[in-house]
């Protein structure tokens, strides 16, 4: 089976060409109500199909978000079926990622004593696709019950030995790191086994880039908000290295302050590519700048590759960013935030 699947590559690029452009975002920034933003998306963008049967004059923010996420997953499935990519193990990557997101979301609600709220945020379109029962997950009242739901999945062994504290709180970050590590190991192993050398090298690079960016953002958060020391940052990092070597990552973790962390980052390959990196920048702005760089690199990979795995992997990340942009705008409209604030959150592609 030819790994490149050129027809899929061309199809993904054509779909990406329909993404929201700067003019679309400028129009959305000017909307005063959520229903106005939803109506614009329905009439003027590639989201018209998913919103075609929806009365946008009364749409709720939460329902709009659900529809956007469903459209995201439906697009992924359509692309995978186009040249039977869905028959190859690697192309299950988004389903596995979504399953892990559901698990982490359920854990978060359990910790906040809002277990009943999970059912409201659950991605219903995954019910018939997930490897575990999402309805039973929504019924779980504690960590042991959650573990029973995933007993017959690989995820069980990943988090079964993580113990809640004396108050029943589940160590969320430990679960997140463990599950993310599993996901990335699965991606790397599956790519190694499935693709020939050229295709394999290309997709492995994209996977390791993703790990680098996750480690950069998470370690900065730990340093900024919890004064995390070297060992803490190391313990909560993913054990993968892309263009940022282990030595370079450890150099960042050894920083005494958040400002020193950013100074050291500025001397790395990623720091040199971040135009607006400033040691005194706010955490939210820093994370936005990192995501801008990640988007830029994913877009470059998408436009230059002849490999279906790289194409789809990059496209799904870029589409996720677009949906997060829309959700951020809708939240800002809901709370009456100024246009300048919205602009600071949105990552143009």
FENHU-V185501 format. One record per residue. N is the residue number from 1. RES is the residue in one letter. PHI is phi in whole degrees, 0 to 359 (999 if undefined). PSI is psi in radians with two decimals (none if undefined). D_CENTER is the distance of its C-alpha to the mean C-alpha in whole Angstrom. Layout:
# FENHU-V185501
n=N res=RES phi=PHI psi=PSI d_center=D_CENTER
n=N res=RES phi=PHI psi=PSI d_center=D_CENTER
This chain:
# FENHU-V185501
n=1 res=X phi=999 psi=2.18 d_center=29
n=2 res=X phi=289 psi=2.14 d_center=28
n=3 res=X phi=291 psi=-0.51 d_center=25
n=4 res=X phi=290 psi=-0.68 d_center=24
n=5 res=X phi=47 psi=1.15 d_center=25
n=6 res=X phi=302 psi=-0.57 d_center=26
n=7 res=X phi=295 psi=-0.63 d_center=26
n=8 res=X phi=293 psi=-0.73 d_center=22
n=9 res=X phi=302 psi=-0.80 d_center=21
n=10 res=X phi=295 psi=-0.70 d_center=24
n=11 res=X phi=296 psi=-0.78 d_center=22
n=12 res=X phi=298 psi=-0.73 d_center=19
n=13 res=X phi=297 psi=-0.69 d_center=20
n=14 res=X phi=296 psi=-0.74 d_center=22
n=15 res=X phi=296 psi=-0.74 d_center=19
n=16 res=X phi=298 psi=-0.53 d_center=17
n=17 res=X phi=297 psi=-0.30 d_center=21
n=18 res=X phi=267 psi=0.12 d_center=21
n=19 res=X phi=300 psi=2.90 d_center=18
n=20 res=X phi=294 psi=2.36 d_center=18
n=21 res=X phi=255 psi=3.08 d_center=21
n=22 res=X phi=304 psi=-0.70 d_center=22
n=23 res=X phi=298 psi=-0.67 d_center=25
n=24 res=X phi=297 psi=-0.78 d_center=22
n=25 res=X phi=296 psi=-0.71 d_center=21
n=26 res=X phi=299 psi=-0.65 d_center=24
n=27 res=X phi=293 psi=-0.76 d_center=25
n=28 res=X phi=295 psi=-0.63 d_center=23
n=29 res=X phi=302 psi=-0.51 d_center=23
n=30 res=X phi=273 psi=-0.12 d_center=27
n=31 res=X phi=287 psi=2.50 d_center=26
n=32 res=X phi=260 psi=-0.31 d_center=28
n=33 res=X phi=227 psi=2.69 d_center=27
n=34 res=X phi=300 psi=-0.69 d_center=24
n=35 res=X phi=296 psi=-0.52 d_center=26
n=36 res=X phi=290 psi=-0.69 d_center=27
n=37 res=X phi=295 psi=-0.75 d_center=23
n=38 res=X phi=297 psi=-0.69 d_center=23
n=39 res=X phi=294 psi=-0.66 d_center=26
n=40 res=X phi=296 psi=-0.78 d_center=25
n=41 res=X phi=299 psi=-0.68 d_center=22
n=42 res=X phi=292 psi=-0.68 d_center=24
n=43 res=X phi=267 psi=-0.36 d_center=27
n=44 res=X phi=231 psi=0.02 d_center=26
n=45 res=X phi=227 psi=3.09 d_center=22
n=46 res=X phi=289 psi=-0.03 d_center=21
n=47 res=X phi=274 psi=0.08 d_center=20
n=48 res=X phi=301 psi=-0.63 d_center=23
n=49 res=X phi=295 psi=-0.86 d_center=23
n=50 res=X phi=291 psi=-0.42 d_center=21
n=51 res=X phi=260 psi=0.04 d_center=23
n=52 res=X phi=300 psi=-0.66 d_center=26
n=53 res=X phi=262 psi=0.26 d_center=28
n=54 res=X phi=255 psi=2.36 d_center=27
n=55 res=X phi=278 psi=1.69 d_center=29
n=56 res=X phi=289 psi=-0.18 d_center=27
n=57 res=X phi=287 psi=-0.20 d_center=30
n=58 res=X phi=225 psi=0.26 d_center=29
n=59 res=X phi=291 psi=2.45 d_center=25
n=60 res=X phi=267 psi=2.60 d_center=23
n=61 res=X phi=306 psi=-0.80 d_center=20
n=62 res=X phi=297 psi=-0.68 d_center=19
n=63 res=X phi=291 psi=-0.67 d_center=20
n=64 res=X phi=299 psi=-0.77 d_center=19
n=65 res=X phi=298 psi=-0.72 d_center=15
n=66 res=X phi=299 psi=-0.76 d_center=16
n=67 res=X phi=295 psi=-0.68 d_center=17
n=68 res=X phi=295 psi=-0.73 d_center=14
n=69 res=X phi=293 psi=-0.63 d_center=12
n=70 res=X phi=294 psi=-0.73 d_center=15
n=71 res=X phi=299 psi=-0.68 d_center=15
n=72 res=X phi=300 psi=-0.84 d_center=12
n=73 res=X phi=287 psi=-0.65 d_center=13
n=74 res=X phi=298 psi=-0.69 d_center=16
n=75 res=X phi=297 psi=-0.75 d_center=16
n=76 res=X phi=302 psi=-0.79 d_center=14
n=77 res=X phi=294 psi=-0.69 d_center=17
n=78 res=X phi=297 psi=-0.76 d_center=20
n=79 res=X phi=296 psi=-0.75 d_center=19
n=80 res=X phi=296 psi=-0.57 d_center=19
n=81 res=X phi=280 psi=-0.35 d_center=22
n=82 res=X phi=305 psi=-0.85 d_center=24
n=83 res=X phi=238 psi=0.58 d_center=25
n=84 res=X phi=58 psi=0.56 d_center=24
n=85 res=X phi=298 psi=-0.48 d_center=21
n=86 res=X phi=296 psi=-0.20 d_center=21
n=87 res=X phi=274 psi=-0.11 d_center=24
n=88 res=X phi=254 psi=2.35 d_center=22
n=89 res=X phi=306 psi=-0.73 d_center=20
n=90 res=X phi=303 psi=-0.60 d_center=17
n=91 res=X phi=283 psi=0.18 d_center=16
n=92 res=X phi=273 psi=0.10 d_center=15
n=93 res=X phi=303 psi=-0.67 d_center=12
n=94 res=X phi=285 psi=-0.62 d_center=10
n=95 res=X phi=298 psi=-0.77 d_center=12
n=96 res=X phi=296 psi=-0.75 d_center=12
n=97 res=X phi=299 psi=-0.73 d_center=8
n=98 res=X phi=293 psi=-0.68 d_center=9
n=99 res=X phi=299 psi=-0.77 d_center=12
n=100 res=X phi=295 psi=-0.64 d_center=11
n=101 res=X phi=297 psi=-0.70 d_center=9
n=102 res=X phi=295 psi=-0.74 d_center=12
n=103 res=X phi=300 psi=-0.83 d_center=14
n=104 res=X phi=294 psi=-0.63 d_center=13
n=105 res=X phi=296 psi=-0.74 d_center=13
n=106 res=X phi=296 psi=-0.71 d_center=17
n=107 res=X phi=298 psi=-0.74 d_center=18
n=108 res=X phi=299 psi=-0.76 d_center=17
n=109 res=X phi=292 psi=-0.64 d_center=19
n=110 res=X phi=298 psi=-0.76 d_center=22
n=111 res=X phi=296 psi=-0.56 d_center=22
n=112 res=X phi=268 psi=0.18 d_center=22
n=113 res=X phi=56 psi=0.68 d_center=25
n=114 res=X phi=233 psi=0.75 d_center=23
n=115 res=X phi=302 psi=-0.55 d_center=23
n=116 res=X phi=291 psi=-0.35 d_center=24
n=117 res=X phi=282 psi=-0.35 d_center=21
n=118 res=X phi=301 psi=-0.70 d_center=19
n=119 res=X phi=301 psi=-0.54 d_center=21
n=120 res=X phi=286 psi=-0.54 d_center=20
n=121 res=X phi=261 psi=-0.11 d_center=16
n=122 res=X phi=300 psi=2.43 d_center=16
n=123 res=X phi=280 psi=1.68 d_center=15
n=124 res=X phi=300 psi=-0.48 d_center=18
n=125 res=X phi=292 psi=-0.19 d_center=18
n=126 res=X phi=268 psi=-0.13 d_center=17
n=127 res=X phi=305 psi=-0.77 d_center=20
n=128 res=X phi=271 psi=-0.02 d_center=22
n=129 res=X phi=248 psi=-0.45 d_center=19
n=130 res=X phi=291 psi=2.63 d_center=18
n=131 res=X phi=281 psi=-0.10 d_center=20
n=132 res=X phi=226 psi=2.87 d_center=21
n=133 res=X phi=278 psi=1.90 d_center=22
n=134 res=X phi=291 psi=-0.56 d_center=20
n=135 res=X phi=294 psi=-0.73 d_center=23
n=136 res=X phi=293 psi=-0.61 d_center=25
n=137 res=X phi=299 psi=-0.70 d_center=21
n=138 res=X phi=294 psi=-0.41 d_center=22
n=139 res=X phi=274 psi=-0.26 d_center=26
n=140 res=X phi=300 psi=2.30 d_center=25
n=141 res=X phi=253 psi=-0.12 d_center=27
n=142 res=X phi=201 psi=3.10 d_center=26
n=143 res=X phi=294 psi=-0.66 d_center=24
n=144 res=X phi=297 psi=-0.69 d_center=27
n=145 res=X phi=292 psi=-0.65 d_center=27
n=146 res=X phi=299 psi=-0.77 d_center=23
n=147 res=X phi=298 psi=-0.63 d_center=24
n=148 res=X phi=296 psi=-0.59 d_center=26
n=149 res=X phi=295 psi=-0.62 d_center=24
n=150 res=X phi=257 psi=0.30 d_center=22
n=151 res=X phi=306 psi=-0.65 d_center=25
n=152 res=X phi=262 psi=0.41 d_center=25
n=153 res=X phi=240 psi=2.85 d_center=22
n=154 res=X phi=297 psi=-0.37 d_center=21
n=155 res=X phi=291 psi=-0.47 d_center=19
n=156 res=X phi=302 psi=-0.89 d_center=22
n=157 res=X phi=293 psi=-0.39 d_center=23
n=158 res=X phi=289 psi=-0.67 d_center=20
n=159 res=X phi=240 psi=0.04 d_center=21
n=160 res=X phi=297 psi=-0.49 d_center=24
n=161 res=X phi=267 psi=0.04 d_center=26
n=162 res=X phi=280 psi=2.17 d_center=24
n=163 res=X phi=256 psi=2.30 d_center=26
n=164 res=X phi=297 psi=2.72 d_center=26
n=165 res=X phi=281 psi=-3.05 d_center=28
n=166 res=X phi=297 psi=-0.36 d_center=32
n=167 res=X phi=266 psi=0.06 d_center=30
n=168 res=X phi=87 psi=0.04 d_center=28
n=169 res=X phi=285 psi=2.30 d_center=25
n=170 res=X phi=273 psi=2.28 d_center=22
n=171 res=X phi=296 psi=1.58 d_center=21
n=172 res=X phi=300 psi=-0.81 d_center=17
n=173 res=X phi=297 psi=-0.66 d_center=16
n=174 res=X phi=297 psi=-0.74 d_center=18
n=175 res=X phi=296 psi=-0.74 d_center=16
n=176 res=X phi=297 psi=-0.83 d_center=13
n=177 res=X phi=297 psi=-0.76 d_center=14
n=178 res=X phi=297 psi=-0.77 d_center=16
n=179 res=X phi=287 psi=-0.66 d_center=14
n=180 res=X phi=295 psi=-0.67 d_center=11
n=181 res=X phi=296 psi=-0.77 d_center=14
n=182 res=X phi=302 psi=-0.81 d_center=15
n=183 res=X phi=300 psi=-0.83 d_center=12
n=184 res=X phi=292 psi=-0.65 d_center=13
n=185 res=X phi=297 psi=-0.71 d_center=17
n=186 res=X phi=298 psi=-0.79 d_center=16
n=187 res=X phi=302 psi=-0.86 d_center=15
n=188 res=X phi=295 psi=-0.80 d_center=17
n=189 res=X phi=296 psi=-0.77 d_center=20
n=190 res=X phi=294 psi=-0.72 d_center=20
n=191 res=X phi=296 psi=-0.74 d_center=19
n=192 res=X phi=302 psi=-0.72 d_center=22
n=193 res=X phi=279 psi=-0.50 d_center=24
n=194 res=X phi=267 psi=-0.61 d_center=24
n=195 res=X phi=254 psi=2.73 d_center=24
n=196 res=X phi=285 psi=3.09 d_center=27
n=197 res=X phi=300 psi=-0.79 d_center=27
n=198 res=X phi=295 psi=-0.87 d_center=26
n=199 res=X phi=296 psi=-0.71 d_center=23
n=200 res=X phi=298 psi=-0.82 d_center=22
n=201 res=X phi=300 psi=-0.68 d_center=22
n=202 res=X phi=293 psi=-0.78 d_center=20
n=203 res=X phi=283 psi=-0.58 d_center=17
n=204 res=X phi=299 psi=-0.65 d_center=17
n=205 res=X phi=298 psi=-0.74 d_center=17
n=206 res=X phi=294 psi=-0.70 d_center=14
n=207 res=X phi=295 psi=-0.77 d_center=13
n=208 res=X phi=289 psi=-0.55 d_center=14
n=209 res=X phi=299 psi=-0.76 d_center=13
n=210 res=X phi=301 psi=-0.74 d_center=10
n=211 res=X phi=297 psi=-0.73 d_center=11
n=212 res=X phi=304 psi=-0.84 d_center=14
n=213 res=X phi=293 psi=-0.68 d_center=11
n=214 res=X phi=300 psi=-0.79 d_center=10
n=215 res=X phi=295 psi=-0.70 d_center=14
n=216 res=X phi=299 psi=-0.85 d_center=15
n=217 res=X phi=293 psi=-0.82 d_center=13
n=218 res=X phi=295 psi=-0.73 d_center=13
n=219 res=X phi=292 psi=-0.63 d_center=17
n=220 res=X phi=295 psi=-0.72 d_center=18
n=221 res=X phi=300 psi=-0.80 d_center=17
n=222 res=X phi=298 psi=-0.68 d_center=19
n=223 res=X phi=289 psi=-0.73 d_center=22
n=224 res=X phi=289 psi=-0.81 d_center=22
n=225 res=X phi=258 psi=-0.33 d_center=22
n=226 res=X phi=233 psi=0.13 d_center=23
n=227 res=X phi=50 psi=0.71 d_center=25
n=228 res=X phi=300 psi=2.39 d_center=24
n=229 res=X phi=272 psi=-3.12 d_center=26
n=230 res=X phi=305 psi=-0.84 d_center=26
n=231 res=X phi=295 psi=-0.66 d_center=26
n=232 res=X phi=297 psi=-0.83 d_center=23
n=233 res=X phi=296 psi=-0.69 d_center=21
n=234 res=X phi=295 psi=-0.76 d_center=22
n=235 res=X phi=296 psi=-0.58 d_center=21
n=236 res=X phi=259 psi=0.26 d_center=18
n=237 res=X phi=262 psi=2.77 d_center=17
n=238 res=X phi=276 psi=2.38 d_center=15
n=239 res=X phi=278 psi=1.00 d_center=18
n=240 res=X phi=221 psi=2.61 d_center=17
n=241 res=X phi=221 psi=2.14 d_center=19
n=242 res=X phi=258 psi=-1.93 d_center=18
n=243 res=X phi=279 psi=-0.14 d_center=20
n=244 res=X phi=253 psi=1.82 d_center=20
n=245 res=X phi=296 psi=2.92 d_center=23
n=246 res=X phi=301 psi=-0.74 d_center=23
n=247 res=X phi=299 psi=-0.73 d_center=26
n=248 res=X phi=292 psi=-0.69 d_center=24
n=249 res=X phi=297 psi=-0.79 d_center=21
n=250 res=X phi=297 psi=-0.58 d_center=24
n=251 res=X phi=297 psi=-0.69 d_center=26
n=252 res=X phi=295 psi=-0.78 d_center=23
n=253 res=X phi=296 psi=-0.45 d_center=23
n=254 res=X phi=280 psi=-0.06 d_center=27
n=255 res=X phi=300 psi=2.45 d_center=27
n=256 res=X phi=280 psi=-0.49 d_center=29
n=257 res=X phi=223 psi=2.86 d_center=27
n=258 res=X phi=300 psi=-0.63 d_center=24
n=259 res=X phi=295 psi=-0.73 d_center=26
n=260 res=X phi=294 psi=-0.64 d_center=27
n=261 res=X phi=303 psi=-0.83 d_center=24
n=262 res=X phi=290 psi=-0.60 d_center=23
n=263 res=X phi=296 psi=-0.75 d_center=26
n=264 res=X phi=292 psi=-0.68 d_center=26
n=265 res=X phi=298 psi=-0.63 d_center=22
n=266 res=X phi=298 psi=-0.34 d_center=24
n=267 res=X phi=266 psi=0.04 d_center=26
n=268 res=X phi=266 psi=3.01 d_center=23
n=269 res=X phi=300 psi=-0.64 d_center=22
n=270 res=X phi=285 psi=-0.75 d_center=19
n=271 res=X phi=301 psi=-0.67 d_center=21
n=272 res=X phi=291 psi=-0.33 d_center=24
n=273 res=X phi=266 psi=-0.12 d_center=21
n=274 res=X phi=265 psi=1.88 d_center=20
n=275 res=X phi=295 psi=-0.60 d_center=23
n=276 res=X phi=251 psi=0.42 d_center=23
n=277 res=X phi=291 psi=2.22 d_center=22
n=278 res=X phi=219 psi=2.26 d_center=25
n=279 res=X phi=296 psi=-0.30 d_center=25
n=280 res=X phi=257 psi=0.18 d_center=26
n=281 res=X phi=288 psi=2.68 d_center=23
n=282 res=X phi=290 psi=2.72 d_center=21
n=283 res=X phi=300 psi=-0.77 d_center=18
n=284 res=X phi=299 psi=-0.71 d_center=16
n=285 res=X phi=292 psi=-0.67 d_center=18
n=286 res=X phi=300 psi=-0.81 d_center=17
n=287 res=X phi=297 psi=-0.64 d_center=13
n=288 res=X phi=296 psi=-0.72 d_center=13
n=289 res=X phi=295 psi=-0.66 d_center=16
n=290 res=X phi=296 psi=-0.76 d_center=13
n=291 res=X phi=293 psi=-0.61 d_center=10
n=292 res=X phi=300 psi=-0.76 d_center=13
n=293 res=X phi=295 psi=-0.74 d_center=15
n=294 res=X phi=298 psi=-0.71 d_center=11
n=295 res=X phi=297 psi=-0.78 d_center=12
n=296 res=X phi=301 psi=-0.74 d_center=15
n=297 res=X phi=287 psi=-0.62 d_center=15
n=298 res=X phi=292 psi=-0.71 d_center=13
n=299 res=X phi=296 psi=-0.74 d_center=15
n=300 res=X phi=299 psi=-0.76 d_center=18
n=301 res=X phi=298 psi=-0.76 d_center=17
n=302 res=X phi=298 psi=-0.73 d_center=17
n=303 res=X phi=281 psi=-0.36 d_center=20
n=304 res=X phi=255 psi=-0.33 d_center=22
n=305 res=X phi=283 psi=2.73 d_center=21
n=306 res=X phi=242 psi=0.36 d_center=24
n=307 res=X phi=247 psi=2.23 d_center=21
n=308 res=X phi=295 psi=-0.66 d_center=20
n=309 res=X phi=296 psi=-0.82 d_center=17
n=310 res=X phi=297 psi=-0.74 d_center=16
n=311 res=X phi=300 psi=-0.90 d_center=16
n=312 res=X phi=290 psi=-0.72 d_center=14
n=313 res=X phi=299 psi=-0.76 d_center=11
n=314 res=X phi=291 psi=-0.76 d_center=11
n=315 res=X phi=298 psi=-0.76 d_center=12
n=316 res=X phi=295 psi=-0.61 d_center=9
n=317 res=X phi=295 psi=-0.81 d_center=7
n=318 res=X phi=297 psi=-0.65 d_center=9
n=319 res=X phi=290 psi=-0.66 d_center=10
n=320 res=X phi=301 psi=-0.72 d_center=6
n=321 res=X phi=297 psi=-0.74 d_center=8
n=322 res=X phi=299 psi=-0.77 d_center=11
n=323 res=X phi=295 psi=-0.71 d_center=10
n=324 res=X phi=297 psi=-0.61 d_center=9
n=325 res=X phi=301 psi=-0.83 d_center=12
n=326 res=X phi=297 psi=-0.78 d_center=14
n=327 res=X phi=298 psi=-0.69 d_center=14
n=328 res=X phi=296 psi=-0.75 d_center=14
n=329 res=X phi=297 psi=-0.79 d_center=18
n=330 res=X phi=299 psi=-0.73 d_center=19
n=331 res=X phi=297 psi=-0.71 d_center=18
n=332 res=X phi=295 psi=-0.70 d_center=20
n=333 res=X phi=298 psi=-0.77 d_center=23
n=334 res=X phi=302 psi=-0.66 d_center=23
n=335 res=X phi=257 psi=0.19 d_center=24
n=336 res=X phi=69 psi=0.56 d_center=26
n=337 res=X phi=286 psi=2.60 d_center=24
n=338 res=X phi=289 psi=2.81 d_center=26
n=339 res=X phi=302 psi=-0.72 d_center=25
n=340 res=X phi=301 psi=-0.62 d_center=25
n=341 res=X phi=290 psi=-0.74 d_center=22
n=342 res=X phi=300 psi=-0.77 d_center=20
n=343 res=X phi=300 psi=-0.57 d_center=20
n=344 res=X phi=288 psi=-0.35 d_center=19
n=345 res=X phi=266 psi=-0.44 d_center=16
n=346 res=X phi=275 psi=2.42 d_center=15
n=347 res=X phi=250 psi=1.87 d_center=14
n=348 res=X phi=287 psi=2.58 d_center=16
n=349 res=X phi=240 psi=none d_center=16
